[in-house]
Every structure is written in structure tokens, then in C-alpha cells.
Amino acid sequence: MPATYYPWVVLYRKSVWEKGGYEVPKTLDEFKALGDKMKGEGVAPLAFADKDGWEAMGTFDILNLRINGYDYHISLLSGKEDWTSPKVTTVFDTWKGLLPYHQPDALGRSWQEAAQALQKGQAAMYYLGTFAAQQFAKGAEQDDLDFFTFPEVDSAIGTGAIEAPTDGFMMSKRPKNEAGAKKWLGYLGSAAAQDILVQADPSVIATSQKADVAKYTGLQTKMLGVLKDATDVALFLDRDSRPDFASTVMGPALQSFLKTPDDIATILKNVEAQKKSIFAS
């Protein structure tokens, strides 16, 4: 039973950007030029973390969406494409060019710690789900947050595709009180229950189309607009693919890439071999 959405976007603090005179980049070249300016001013352009092995999946997803498009992205994660293909290699080559703008030592940092770097002004941007706002105090701090969708890489692909996972509630196969459990799930999926959830946590928005959006914060209203404007919505690597492939193959593979980005060919060859085994079962 889905209850809340949290789009993945490039978060930033309005006060930090006003002070630095930064402008939202529209293309990857502008994004990198902005990163160079930030680095020159002693600010880490991108907060980054991958301690738990899933955070970097979002960066892979958005780069693949921007470079190869939504249909190819879903086909790849469904086991129908070759991970050693030039299309996938291009994604990692592009990512390799962005690594100098990431916070170093990502494998020892949790997403909460990376979000706190953004909160403290130690990093100027963070590509993560809007739940990163949970590390900001409600009120003035969260009101200082803004975001933009990841910039264009290929003009033929554009920026219409976004990533917006959902969180929700599940019931066990054999609950002690099945009728009561289903009734409770029905309530949790209602607009009334979701209104309570998103008011308690303004870093997410309701999945119900009957939710009371008049009570949304400015950040939530912008999140809703991004979802409405999207041409395609991906969920997340571990949801658009098999969970076992995501956790046992892609999580470690992305961590290997972050450690040794020059070994892209070897890493992708290993991913492809494991993909064939897992998706054949």
C-alpha cells in the first residue's frame, strides 16, 4: 500500500546559493562549470555517500535516464540488455568525470552525514531523495531548501524522466486478524491518513490524488509539480530491477566503481556475468 513519494532531485540551500551567486545549471557542462566555481571557493560541490551500498544507485539511475532514456533504463534493469555495451560504459565514463565534484570517502559516509554536510554549508548540492530534508529542522531550515531536477546530458533525451520511489505499508501473508489488517491498510492508504503523514514529515508528499495539497509546504508543492511535469517516473534501481540483483550485484559493483573508477570494463563484465545467472533463475 503506497503512501508517500519522495522525488530524487538536486537539493541546495537558497541562502548558500544567494551568497555564492550560483545559478541553476541546465546542462551537464553548466553543472560541471558550477562545480569548478564551488571547488575554487573551498566548497564541496556535491555531498555524497554510499556507506550502505544503495545511495549511489540513484546517481547511476539518473545518469542512465539522462543518457540512454527511460525505456532503455527499464530494459537494462529488467535483465534484457548487456551491461558491457557502449551505452552502459558511457554512463560510467560520464560519472567518472563527475567524481571530482563528489565529497571524497563516500563509502565511509551515511546519507544522513552527507545531508548534514549540505545542512552545514560544507557542501553546496546533494542528489538524493527529498527525504534528505529530514536532517533539516522544520521551519526556517527546511524553508531554506530548494532543488532542481538533474540537468540535461543529451538534448535528444532531455530531462523529462525523474526518479520518485514510494514508501508504504505491507501486510504479512497470514496475519492473526486478516480482516482488521486489511481495514487498517485501507485507512493508511486513504487521503486522510496520508495527510497526517506528510504534515508530520514535509520531506515527502502523498500518493493519494485526494490528498489536501493546500496544506503543503513550498518544498512539497514544488515536489508535486515535478511529478506532474515528468514524462516518465522510475522508482529506483532496487525496485525497477530484481532485489537480489540490486543488493548482491549492483550495490557492491557501484562501490567497486567508486573505489577504482578506472576498472569500469572489469566491473561491468562481472555485472553482466552475474546478471545472466540471476535472471536465468
Secondary structure, DSSP 8 states (H G I E B T S, - for coil): -EEEE--EEEEEEHHHHHHHT----SBHHHHHHHHHHHHHTT-EEEE---TTSSHHHHHHHHHHHHHH-HHHHHHHHTT-S-TTSHHHHHHHHHHHHHGGGB-S-GGG--HHHHHHHHHTTSEEEEEEEGGGGGGS-TTHHHHTEEEE---BS-TTT-S-EEE--EEE----SS-TTHHHHHHHHHHHTSHHHHHHHHHH-TTSEES-TTS-GGG--HHHHHHHHHHHH-SEEE--HHHHS-HHHIIIIIHHHHHHHHH-GGGHHHHHHHHHHHHHHHHH-
